[in-house]
Amino acid sequence: MRKAALGCTFLSAISSSAAMGNQKVDLGEIEITEQASIYSNIERVSPAYESFDPIDTGISVMSGQAVENRRSGGIDTTELLRPLPFVQMDANLDDATKESIQSLRPRDFSISGGNYYDNNISIDGISATSIHDVTAASGENDWNNVYTQTSQTFYLDPTLIGNVEVFDSNVSARYGDFIGGVVNYEIRDPKDSFAFNITTGFQNDSLVKYHAPAPDEDEQPAPPADFTKYQTSVTVDLPVTDRLFLLAAYSRAESRVQYEKDADLGSLTHDSGDVSQNFLLKGRYDYSDDLTFEAQIAHSPYESERDLPNTHDGLTTSESSGTQGYFAASGFFKATSWKSKLSLMHNDSSRRANNRRIAWRGETVDWCYTSRNCLEGGVGNLDQTQTDYTWKTDFSTYLQNGTLNYGSEFNYTDAEKSRDEEARYYYLSRTAGSDGFDCAPGDPACNGLSAASRDLVYQPFDANVSVYNHSLWGEYLTTFGNVDIRAGARYSYDDFLGNHNLAPRLTGTWQFMPETFLTLGANRYYGRNMIGYAINEQVPVHTCYERPLQNAADNGYGGMPGQWDTCAFQPSITNYSTSDLDTPYSDELTASLTFQTPLNGHLRPKVVYRENRDQFSRSEKLTDANGTDYYTMANDGETDYLGYALEWSGNYKSHFFNANVAWSETQTNGAVDYTYEADDKNELVYYNNRIMTMAELREHDARQNFAAPLKASLNWSTDWLSGDLITDASLNYRGKYEYLTDSRKNHTDDVGNTYDIYEQTNIASLTTVDTNIKYYFLNRNTHNASIDVRIKNIFDRVTGSTSNYQIGRSFWLGLNYAFN
């Protein structure tokens, strides 16, 4: 039986009144109706993901059960996306640095050639994407940027997820603010009956196998130290009345990692760690058969400790905390279903550290064991927040010849970065010899035996940028014989860039044989605002001061350090001036074929081609009439992406299979990050036995990360022993990586000019097998208890790093109890 997308949409619209009541709204055009009926009575097993809608060919959906069966332990939701063919993971995902082990944050990922910060990530349809410049921090010693900030503003425990939607292409006009992809994590609904669930998990260093870097390295890094990770989640479903249902949840994940100070600081060991929590209260009130109210408040505090190994009293504590709340009403009136949601999302990615750093001469402080300089203190407090206020309304109206979907979104964002008090860095210290320095009262950079001669002052500031934007969208779905058409557009405007953007979306599906569909799509997507350069405009440049020091060892007398005066030089002002920028966009062409196969399956070959243009980049350094250096932002970044994929899914009884293989090529120019200088036409390098410009070189290069040319995934999920034993196994392949890099060698031409020599660098291919095993040792109608063993990389395969240890085989142990 043919299921046109139009029919599916109408059925979804008709059921939406109930959806906003006792059942969750099905995704309008998802073509999974027949497959779902096969496994709907098998509660504990589901495929890794579902797709294969003939018209919405870019969507993949993971059920809450699939999330539970496939998650690897901890709270990293990014790993759930790994099996999807057009999602690329970080090539350094398995590096076993202590910082990587300690972090509980979701990792970065790319979709369909976009940068990792080009995705629209949302929780329950509420954007959780940062508009700060998440690429700006140059390292842990960056005074003006938070090193630990990410592109995601709310971290969600996977045990609370009811559904995950991922859009990699052919995206409906309902969605905007991306040139990569869309990921929507849905928190599950309250149940209609009382339920209690507790989940715990544990991992430490004894459950992980490490692989040392290549043996020909001159300096081997220290092996990963002892660590421990815990995770606990508790949920309670409470039906207050026959119309009011509540869900309350709390989860906590924690890591503790052992570090060692540098030998200059005595090689002392200490522990640092991260703590991530989720507090959730969600309610649903079924006012009537055609009107439902829903409210939710969620808080996700995240705190991370970092004590630099080369610094005394240098503890830095950073946050990545999110708070979300919304009130929604939904219902059905005649032939129209509707939903309106008023929401708030707040993110705090601030930093707390000592506001003073001093470089002492080592022999003059009792905690340093070298004659060289030793650092004390931190890089200062920094506050960084983002608050989004959003009102979204969606409608779906069934017409005689089709379905009209339409809606609006109004958003106000307030972003702020500030330093509450000045931060100072004292350095270029000298020893005073046997007579000592006569330190002035209250001089922080003089201890009698040594004193600093230079002082950098980072002044307090309060930078604020507010952005208002609105968007209107609409699309019409109709059928002409064996052809389904979805035609729509999305209009958006914001008062920050001041651009009016119109993004047309067009998709057509032709059923040229029974249950066989050809789908073509042509779409444009516009990216989200980035206000980092406007924030930088308001950050004052630091000031340099210096003073003379009389040194007893050289001059034979002690004395008081001289008066501070401004340095003969001052740091260059390199803030970005206001720029007249276009909104980055992506033009996409896509084509696919969808077939039915044996084993109740579907097969789909798909191709996606994208041209990402007007991406933000930085101009080359400019100088004004006063000799002050500055930059402007530009739209010179661009990315070309071509991806092919072959996907299959099927099932036999309680055995569910997903398989795919994908090949892609990503060419990037000037879009590595927001501050990348794209104007490289005059820089000459040496490659492939000839001299060329850097711009020419990049035509031969591919992106160095998030762009494996070949990847494949195979997943098998099933149950055994009458449902008491659940297994989920997956095989993941990442092909050989090749990219251009500076060889650190030079080529000299006949007239003596030298050029950097570039050469191909390879990252070896990698095949890993993961499996999750859940055994129910208590399996009754109302009481269920199980143990988890989640094994990553069973066969202990790694690519072989030249700089870091890598994680091989690892185990995560869990225990669960549920009362339903």
C-alpha positions in Angstrom: 0.0 0.0 0.0 1.4 3.4 -1.0 1.8 5.9 1.9 2.2 9.3 0.4 3.9 11.9 2.6 0.7 14.0 2.3 -1.4 11.2 3.9 1.2 10.7 6.7 1.2 14.4 7.4 -2.6 14.5 7.7 -2.7 11.5 10.0 -0.1 13.2 12.1 -2.2 16.3 12.2 -5.4 14.5 13.1 -3.6 12.7 15.9 -1.9 15.8 17.2 -4.7 16.7 19.6 -4.1 13.3 21.3 -0.4 13.8 20.9 -0.5 16.9 22.9 -2.4 14.8 25.4 -1.6 11.2 26.2 0.7 10.4 23.3 3.7 12.2 21.9 3.3 13.7 18.4 4.7 11.5 15.7 7.1 13.2 13.3 4.8 14.2 10.5 6.2 12.6 7.4 8.2 9.7 8.9 7.7 6.6 6.9 8.0 4.0 9.7 4.3 3.0 10.2 4.6 -0.6 8.9 7.9 -1.2 10.5 6.8 0.2 13.9 3.8 -2.2 14.0 6.3 -5.2 13.9 8.1 -4.3 17.0 5.7 -2.2 19.0 5.1 -5.1 21.4 8.8 -5.7 21.9 9.4 -3.0 24.5 13.1 -3.6 25.1 14.5 -3.7 21.6 14.5 -1.2 18.8 16.7 -0.3 15.8 19.6 2.0 16.2 17.7 4.7 14.2 14.7 4.9 11.9 14.6 6.8 8.6 13.4 6.1 5.0 10.6 8.6 4.8 10.2 9.0 1.0 9.9 12.8 1.1 11.7 13.8 4.4 14.9 11.9 3.3 17.2 13.8 5.6 15.7 12.9 9.0 16.8 10.1 11.3 15.0 9.3 14.5 16.4 7.5 17.6 13.8 6.3 20.1 14.3 6.5 23.8 14.7 2.7 23.9 17.4 2.9 21.2 19.2 5.6 23.3 19.1 3.4 26.4 20.4 0.3 24.5 23.2 2.1 22.6 24.6 4.8 25.0 28.1 4.0 26.1 27.9 5.3 29.6 28.3 8.7 31.1 26.4 11.7 29.7 28.0 12.3 26.2 25.0 12.5 23.9 27.2 13.0 20.8 28.2 9.3 20.6 24.5 8.5 19.9 24.9 10.2 16.5 27.9 8.1 15.5 26.1 5.5 13.3 24.5 8.2 11.1 26.2 8.3 7.6 26.4 12.1 7.2 27.6 12.8 10.8 31.3 13.2 11.3 33.0 12.8 14.7 36.1 14.4 16.0 39.2 12.6 14.7 40.8 13.0 18.2 37.8 11.4 20.0 39.9 8.5 21.4 42.9 10.6 22.6 43.6 9.7 26.2 44.7 13.0 27.5 43.8 13.6 31.1 41.8 16.6 30.2 39.8 14.5 27.7 39.2 11.8 30.3 38.1 14.3 32.9 35.6 16.1 30.6 32.0 15.0 30.7 30.8 17.4 28.1 29.3 16.3 24.8 31.9 16.2 22.0 31.8 18.3 18.9 30.5 16.8 15.6 29.9 17.9 12.0 26.9 17.3 9.8 27.0 17.3 6.0 30.2 19.3 5.7 29.3 22.1 8.2 31.7 23.2 10.9 31.0 21.8 14.4 29.6 25.2 15.4 27.3 25.4 12.4 24.6 23.0 13.8 21.3 23.9 15.4 21.2 21.9 18.6 18.0 22.1 20.6 16.3 20.6 23.6 12.5 20.1 23.1 12.7 22.4 20.1 14.3 25.1 22.2 17.7 26.2 20.8 20.7 25.2 22.9 23.3 26.7 20.6 25.8 29.3 21.6 26.1 32.6 19.7 29.5 33.3 21.4 32.6 32.6 19.4 33.4 29.1 20.7 36.6 29.0 18.6 38.2 32.0 20.2 40.1 30.6 23.2 43.8 30.1 22.4 44.4 27.9 25.4 44.1 27.6 29.1 46.2 30.8 29.6 43.8 33.0 27.6 42.9 36.0 29.7 39.9 37.1 27.6 38.2 33.9 26.6 36.9 30.8 28.4 38.8 27.8 27.2 36.2 25.2 28.1 33.2 26.8 26.4 31.3 24.6 23.8 28.8 25.3 21.0 26.1 23.6 23.2 24.5 25.6 26.0 22.6 22.8 27.8 23.9 19.3 28.6 21.2 16.6 28.9 21.6 13.3 30.6 20.8 10.6 28.0 18.6 8.7 30.5 16.1 11.5 30.2 15.8 11.4 26.4 12.6 10.2 24.9 13.5 10.8 21.2 16.4 12.2 19.1 15.7 13.8 15.7 18.7 14.4 13.4 18.3 16.3 10.1 21.3 16.1 7.7 19.6 17.3 4.4 16.3 18.1 2.8 15.3 19.9 5.9 11.8 21.3 6.3 11.2 25.1 6.3 10.2 24.6 10.0 13.9 24.6 10.9 16.5 27.4 10.4 19.7 28.9 11.9 22.1 26.2 10.6 24.4 25.4 7.6 25.4 22.0 9.0 22.5 20.1 10.5 19.7 20.1 13.1 19.7 17.9 16.2 16.7 18.0 18.5 16.8 16.1 21.8 13.3 15.5 23.3 12.9 14.9 27.0 10.5 12.1 27.5 6.9 12.8 28.6 5.5 11.9 32.1 3.9 8.5 32.2 0.2 8.0 32.9 0.9 5.7 35.9 3.2 5.9 38.9 6.8 4.8 38.1 10.2 5.0 39.8 13.5 4.4 38.1 17.1 4.6 39.3 20.2 4.1 37.1 23.8 4.0 38.2 27.1 3.6 36.3 30.8 3.4 37.1 34.1 3.4 35.3 37.7 3.7 36.4 41.2 3.4 34.9 41.3 -0.4 35.6 38.5 -0.8 33.1 40.3 1.0 30.3 43.2 -0.2 28.0 45.7 2.5 26.9 48.0 2.6 24.0 51.3 4.6 24.1 52.3 7.0 21.3 54.6 5.9 18.6 58.0 4.8 20.1 60.1 7.1 17.9 58.9 10.2 19.6 61.7 12.1 21.4 59.5 13.0 24.4 56.9 10.6 25.5 53.9 12.1 27.4 53.0 10.8 30.8 50.6 7.9 30.8 47.0 8.6 31.8 46.7 8.6 35.6 44.1 7.1 37.9 40.6 8.2 37.3 37.1 7.4 38.4 33.7 8.3 36.9 30.2 7.9 38.4 26.7 8.5 37.0 23.4 8.3 38.8 19.9 9.1 37.6 16.6 9.0 39.4 13.2 9.6 37.9 9.7 9.6 39.3 6.5 9.6 37.3 3.5 10.8 39.3 -0.1 11.0 38.0 -1.6 13.6 40.3 -5.1 13.3 38.8 -6.6 11.6 35.7 -5.6 14.8 33.8 -2.4 16.0 35.4 0.8 14.1 35.1 4.2 15.0 36.4 7.8 13.8 35.8 10.6 14.7 38.3 14.2 13.7 37.7 17.7 14.2 39.1 20.9 13.0 37.7 24.6 13.5 38.6 27.7 12.5 36.8 31.2 13.0 38.2 34.8 12.5 37.2 38.0 12.6 39.3 41.4 12.4 37.6 44.8 12.3 39.2 47.3 14.9 38.0 50.9 15.5 38.7 52.6 18.8 39.0 55.8 19.5 36.9 59.1 18.4 38.4 59.9 22.1 39.0 56.9 22.2 41.4 57.8 19.0 43.2 55.9 16.5 41.2 53.1 16.6 43.7 49.9 14.7 42.8 46.4 16.2 43.1 42.9 15.4 41.9 40.7 17.5 39.6 37.3 16.7 38.3 34.1 17.7 36.6 30.5 17.5 37.9 27.4 17.6 35.7 23.9 17.5 37.1 20.3 17.6 35.7 17.3 18.8 37.7 14.0 18.3 35.9 10.3 18.9 36.6 7.9 18.4 33.7 4.1 18.4 33.8 1.2 17.8 31.3 -2.4 18.8 31.9 -5.0 17.3 29.6 -7.6 20.1 29.8 -9.9 18.5 27.2 -9.7 16.2 24.2 -8.5 19.0 22.0 -6.5 21.2 24.4 -3.4 20.3 26.4 -1.0 22.4 28.5 2.6 21.5 29.1 5.3 23.1 31.3 8.9 22.2 32.1 11.8 23.6 34.0 15.2 22.0 33.7 18.6 23.0 35.2 21.9 21.6 34.2 24.8 22.9 36.3 28.2 21.9 35.1 31.5 22.6 36.9 35.0 21.8 35.9 38.3 22.1 37.8 41.7 22.6 36.2 44.9 23.1 38.1 47.7 23.7 35.6 50.7 21.4 36.1 53.2 24.3 35.7 51.5 26.7 38.1 51.3 27.0 41.9 47.9 28.1 43.3 46.5 28.2 39.8 43.2 26.4 40.2 40.6 27.4 37.6 37.0 26.5 37.9 34.8 26.9 34.8 31.1 26.4 34.2 29.0 25.1 31.4 25.6 25.4 33.0 22.2 25.7 31.4 18.7 26.5 32.6 15.6 25.9 30.4 12.0 26.5 31.0 8.9 26.7 28.9 5.1 26.8 28.9 3.2 25.3 25.9 -0.3 24.9 24.8 -1.5 22.7 21.9 -4.7 21.5 20.5 -6.9 20.8 17.5 -9.5 23.0 15.9 -11.5 21.8 13.0 -8.9 20.8 10.4 -6.0 22.6 12.1 -3.7 21.4 14.7 -1.5 23.9 16.5 1.1 24.3 19.2 2.5 27.5 20.8 5.5 27.5 23.2 7.0 30.3 25.2 10.5 29.5 26.4 13.7 30.7 28.1 17.2 29.2 27.8 20.0 30.6 29.9 23.7 29.6 29.7 26.5 30.4 32.1 30.0 29.6 30.8 32.0 31.7 33.3 35.4 31.1 34.8 36.7 31.6 38.4 40.5 31.9 39.0 43.0 33.9 40.9 43.1 37.4 39.4 46.9 37.7 39.8 49.7 35.7 38.2 53.4 36.2 39.0 56.5 34.6 37.4 58.9 34.2 40.4 62.5 33.3 40.2 62.5 29.7 41.3 65.1 29.8 44.1 63.2 32.6 45.9 60.0 30.7 46.7 59.9 27.5 48.8 57.5 25.7 46.5 59.7 25.8 43.4 62.7 23.5 42.7 64.4 25.2 39.8 66.5 28.4 39.2 64.2 29.3 36.3 60.9 31.1 36.7 57.9 29.5 38.3 54.3 30.7 37.9 51.9 31.4 40.7 48.2 32.4 40.3 45.7 32.4 37.6 44.2 34.3 34.6 41.4 35.9 36.5 37.6 35.7 36.7 35.6 36.0 33.5 31.8 36.0 33.3 30.1 34.9 30.1 26.3 34.3 29.7 23.7 34.0 27.1 19.9 34.2 27.6 17.4 33.4 24.9 13.7 34.3 25.1 11.6 32.6 22.4 8.0 32.3 21.3 7.3 29.7 18.7 3.9 28.8 17.1 3.3 26.1 14.6 0.1 25.2 12.6 -0.9 22.3 10.4 -4.1 22.7 8.3 -5.6 19.9 6.2 -6.9 21.3 2.9 -8.8 19.5 0.2 -5.8 19.0 -2.0 -3.0 18.9 0.5 -1.6 20.0 3.9 -0.4 23.5 4.8 2.2 23.7 7.5 3.2 27.1 8.7 4.5 29.0 11.8 6.5 31.8 13.3 9.4 32.3 15.7 10.3 35.4 17.7 13.6 35.4 19.6 15.5 37.9 21.8 19.0 37.0 22.8 21.1 38.8 25.4 24.8 37.8 25.4 27.3 39.2 27.8 31.0 38.9 28.7 32.6 40.8 31.6 35.5 40.9 34.0 34.5 42.1 37.5 38.0 43.3 38.6 41.3 43.9 37.0 43.6 40.9 36.4 47.4 41.3 36.4 50.4 39.4 35.2 53.8 40.2 36.7 56.8 38.7 34.9 60.5 39.3 34.0 61.5 38.7 37.6 65.1 39.1 38.8 66.8 37.9 41.9 68.2 40.4 44.4 71.2 38.4 45.7 72.3 38.3 49.3 71.2 41.7 50.3 67.6 41.4 49.1 65.0 43.9 47.8 63.5 46.4 50.0 59.8 45.8 49.0 57.3 48.5 49.3 54.3 47.7 51.5 51.6 45.8 49.6 53.9 45.1 46.6 52.5 41.8 45.3 55.4 41.2 42.9 58.3 41.6 45.4 59.2 39.0 48.1 62.5 40.4 49.2 64.5 37.9 47.2 63.1 38.5 43.7 60.8 41.1 42.1 59.0 41.4 38.7 60.0 44.2 36.4 57.0 44.1 34.1 53.2 44.2 34.7 50.4 43.5 32.3 47.0 44.9 33.4 43.8 43.4 32.1 41.1 46.0 32.9 37.5 45.3 34.0 34.9 45.5 31.3 31.3 44.7 30.6 30.6 43.8 27.0 27.0 43.2 26.0 25.3 42.4 22.7 21.5 42.0 22.3 20.0 40.4 19.2 16.3 40.4 18.1 15.3 38.1 15.3 12.1 36.7 13.9 11.2 34.2 11.2 8.1 33.1 9.3 7.9 29.8 7.5 5.4 27.9 5.5 5.2 24.8 3.3 2.6 23.1 1.3 2.4 19.3 0.7 0.3 18.0 -2.1 0.1 15.0 -4.5 -0.1 14.9 -8.3 -0.7 11.3 -9.3 2.4 9.4 -8.2 4.3 12.6 -7.3 4.4 14.2 -3.8 5.6 17.8 -3.6 6.7 19.7 -0.6 7.3 23.4 -1.4 8.1 26.0 1.2 10.3 28.9 2.3 11.6 30.4 5.5 12.0 34.2 5.9 14.2 35.5 8.7 15.5 38.9 9.9 17.7 40.0 12.8 18.6 43.5 13.9 22.3 42.5 14.5 23.4 41.9 10.9 20.3 43.7 9.6 19.8 41.2 6.8 16.5 40.0 5.3 17.0 36.3 4.3 14.7 34.2 2.3 15.5 30.4 2.2 13.4 28.5 -0.4 12.9 24.7 0.2 11.6 22.3 -2.5 11.4 18.5 -2.4 9.6 16.2 -4.8 9.1 12.4 -4.6 8.0 10.2 -7.5 6.8 6.7 -6.8 7.7 5.2 -10.2 7.3 1.6 -9.0 5.3 0.1 -6.1 7.0 1.1 -2.9 9.9 2.6 -4.8 10.6 6.4 -4.6 12.9 8.8 -6.3 13.3 12.0 -4.3 15.0 15.2 -5.4 15.5 18.3 -3.3 16.9 21.9 -3.7 17.2 23.9 -0.5 18.8 26.9 1.0 19.7 27.3 4.7 20.9 30.4 6.6 23.3 30.1 9.5 22.9 31.4 13.1 24.4 34.7 14.3 27.8 34.8 15.9 28.5 37.9 18.0 32.0 37.1 19.2 33.6 39.9 17.1 31.1 42.5 18.5 32.0 41.4 22.0 35.7 41.7 21.2 35.1 45.3 20.1 34.1 46.1 23.7 37.0 44.3 25.4 39.8 46.8 26.3 43.4 45.9 25.3 45.7 45.2 28.2 48.2 47.8 29.3 51.9 47.2 29.9 53.9 48.7 32.8 57.6 48.3 33.8 59.9 49.4 36.5 63.7 49.4 37.1 65.2 46.8 39.5 68.5 47.3 41.3 70.1 43.9 41.5 72.4 43.2 44.5 74.3 40.5 42.6 75.2 42.9 39.8 75.6 46.2 41.7 76.7 45.2 45.2 73.8 46.9 47.0 70.2 46.2 47.7 67.4 48.6 47.2 63.8 49.3 46.5 62.3 48.5 43.1 61.6 51.6 41.1 58.3 53.2 40.3 56.0 51.6 37.7 55.8 53.5 34.4 54.2 52.6 31.1 56.3 50.4 28.8 58.1 51.9 25.8 55.8 49.7 23.8 52.2 48.8 24.2 50.3 45.8 22.9 48.7 46.3 19.5 44.9 46.9 19.5 43.6 43.9 17.5 39.9 44.2 18.1 37.5 43.7 15.2 35.9 46.8 13.8 32.3 46.8 12.9 31.8 45.0 9.6 28.9 45.0 7.1 28.4 41.3 6.9 26.1 39.0 5.0 24.5 36.0 6.7 26.3 32.7 6.0 24.3 30.3 3.9 24.3 26.9 2.3 22.8 25.9 -1.0 22.0 22.2 -1.2 21.1 19.7 -3.9 20.1 16.2 -2.9 18.8 13.0 -4.5 17.8 9.6 -3.2 16.1 6.3 -4.1 14.1 4.5 -1.5 13.3 0.7 -2.0 11.6 -1.9 0.1 13.7 -5.0 0.7 13.2 -8.4 2.3 13.3 -8.6 6.1 10.7 -5.8 6.3 13.5 -3.4 5.3 14.4 -0.4 3.3 17.4 0.4 1.1 18.4 4.0 0.2 21.2 5.4 -1.9 21.5 9.1 -1.3 23.7 12.0 -2.4 24.1 15.4 -0.9 25.9 18.3 -2.5 26.4 21.6 -0.6 28.0 25.0 -1.3 28.5 26.9 2.0 29.2 30.5 1.2 29.7 33.9 3.0 31.1 32.1 6.1 32.7 34.4 8.7 36.4 34.9 8.5 38.9 37.5 9.5 40.6 40.0 7.3 44.4 40.4 7.2 45.7 42.9 9.7 45.0 46.5 8.8 46.5 49.7 10.3 44.7 53.0 10.7 46.2 56.5 10.4 47.3 56.5 14.0 49.3 53.3 13.5 46.8 51.2 15.4 46.3 47.6 14.1 42.8 46.3 13.7 40.9 43.6 11.9 37.5 43.5 10.1 35.2 40.5 9.8 34.6 39.3 6.3 32.5 36.8 4.4 35.4 35.1 2.6 35.0 31.6 4.1 33.5 28.9 1.9 33.1 25.1 2.0 32.2 22.6 -0.7 30.8 19.3 0.4 29.9 16.2 -1.6 28.6 13.1 0.1 27.3 9.7 -1.0 25.6 7.2 1.3 24.0 3.8 1.1 21.7 2.9 4.0 19.7 -0.2 4.8 17.5 -1.3 7.7 15.6 -4.4 8.4 14.4 -6.9 11.0 13.7 -10.5 11.6 11.5 -11.3 14.6 13.2 -9.4 17.5 16.5 -8.9 15.5 16.9 -5.3 14.2 19.6 -4.3 11.8 21.0 -0.9 10.5 23.8 -0.6 8.1 25.3 2.2 6.0 28.4 3.2 4.2 29.3 6.8 3.2 31.9 8.6 1.2 32.4 12.3 1.3 34.8 15.1 0.3 35.0 18.4 2.2 37.0 21.3 0.7 37.3 24.3 3.0 38.8 27.8 2.4 38.9 30.3 5.2 36.2 28.6 7.3 38.3 26.7 9.8 37.1 29.0 12.6 35.6 32.5 12.9 38.9 34.2 13.1 40.7 32.4 10.4 42.4 34.7 7.9 41.0 33.7 4.5 43.1 36.2 2.5 46.1 34.0 1.7 46.5 34.8 -2.0 49.9 36.4 -1.5 51.4 33.7 0.9 53.7 31.4 -1.1 54.5 27.8 -0.1 56.2 24.8 -1.7 54.2 21.7 -2.5 54.4 18.9 -5.0 57.7 20.2 -6.4 56.5 23.7 -7.2 55.9 27.0 -5.6 52.2 28.1 -5.2 50.0 30.4 -3.2 48.4 29.2 0.0 45.0 29.7 -1.8 46.1 27.3 -4.5 47.3 24.8 -1.9 43.9 24.7 -0.3 42.4 23.5 -3.6 44.4 20.3 -3.0 43.5 20.0 0.6 40.6 18.6 2.6 39.4 19.6 6.0 41.7 18.1 8.6 39.0 17.1 11.1 35.4 16.0 11.0 35.8 14.9 7.4 36.7 11.2 7.1 36.4 10.4 3.4 35.0 6.9 4.0 33.0 5.7 7.0 30.6 2.8 7.6 28.4 1.5 10.4 26.6 -1.8 11.1 24.3 -2.2 14.1 22.5 -5.3 15.4 20.0 -5.1 18.4 18.1 -8.0 19.8 16.9 -9.9 22.9 17.5 -13.4 24.2 16.2 -15.6 27.0 12.6 -14.4 26.5 13.6 -10.8 26.8 15.8 -11.1 29.9 19.0 -10.5 28.0 19.3 -7.5 25.6 22.3 -7.0 23.4 23.2 -4.1 21.0 26.4 -4.5 18.9 27.8 -2.1 16.4 30.7 -2.0 14.0 32.2 1.4 13.0 34.7 2.0 10.3 36.6 5.2 9.6 38.7 5.3 6.5 42.2 6.6 6.0 42.6 10.3 6.5 44.9 12.4 4.2 45.5 16.1 4.6 48.2 18.6 4.0 50.4 19.9 6.8 53.6 22.0 7.3 56.5 19.6 7.2 58.6 22.1 9.3 61.2 22.1 6.5 62.0 24.9 4.1 62.7 25.0 0.3 65.1 27.6 -1.0 64.9 28.8 -4.6 67.7 29.9 -6.9 67.7 33.5 -5.6 67.7 32.6 -1.9 63.9 32.9 -1.1 62.7 30.3 1.4 59.2 28.7 1.5 57.5 26.3 3.9 57.3 22.8 2.5 53.9 21.2 2.7 53.4 17.4 2.5 50.6 14.8 2.9 50.0 13.5 6.4 48.0 10.3 6.9 45.8 9.1 9.7 45.4 5.3 9.5 42.0 3.7 9.0 40.2 2.3 12.1 37.6 -0.4 12.7 36.0 -0.7 16.1 33.3 -3.0 17.5 31.2 -2.0 20.5 28.6 -3.9 22.4 26.1 -3.2 25.2 24.8 -6.1 27.3 21.8 -5.7 29.7 20.6 -8.6 31.8 17.4 -8.5 33.8 18.0 -10.6 36.9 14.7 -9.4 38.3 11.9 -9.4 35.8 8.4 -9.0 37.2 5.3 -7.1 36.3 6.1 -4.1 38.5 9.7 -4.7 39.6 12.5 -4.9 37.2 16.3 -4.8 37.9 19.2 -5.2 35.5 22.9 -5.0 35.2 24.7 -3.3 32.3 28.1 -4.0 30.7 28.9 -1.5 28.0 32.0 -2.4 26.1 33.7 0.0 23.6 36.3 -1.2 21.1 36.1 -4.9 22.0 39.1 -5.8 19.8 41.2 -3.0 21.2 42.0 -1.2 17.9 43.6 2.3 17.6 45.1 4.3 14.8 48.4 4.9 16.6 49.0 8.5 17.7 52.4 10.2 17.5 51.7 12.6 20.4 49.1 11.2 22.8 48.1 8.0 24.5 44.9 6.5 23.0 42.0 4.7 24.5 41.5 1.1 23.4 39.1 -1.3 24.9 37.0 0.1 27.8 34.2 -1.1 30.0 31.3 0.8 31.7 29.4 -1.1 34.5 25.8 -0.2 35.4 22.9 -1.2 37.7 19.3 -0.3 37.1 16.0 -0.7 39.0 12.5 0.2 37.8 9.1 0.1 39.5 6.2 0.5 37.1 
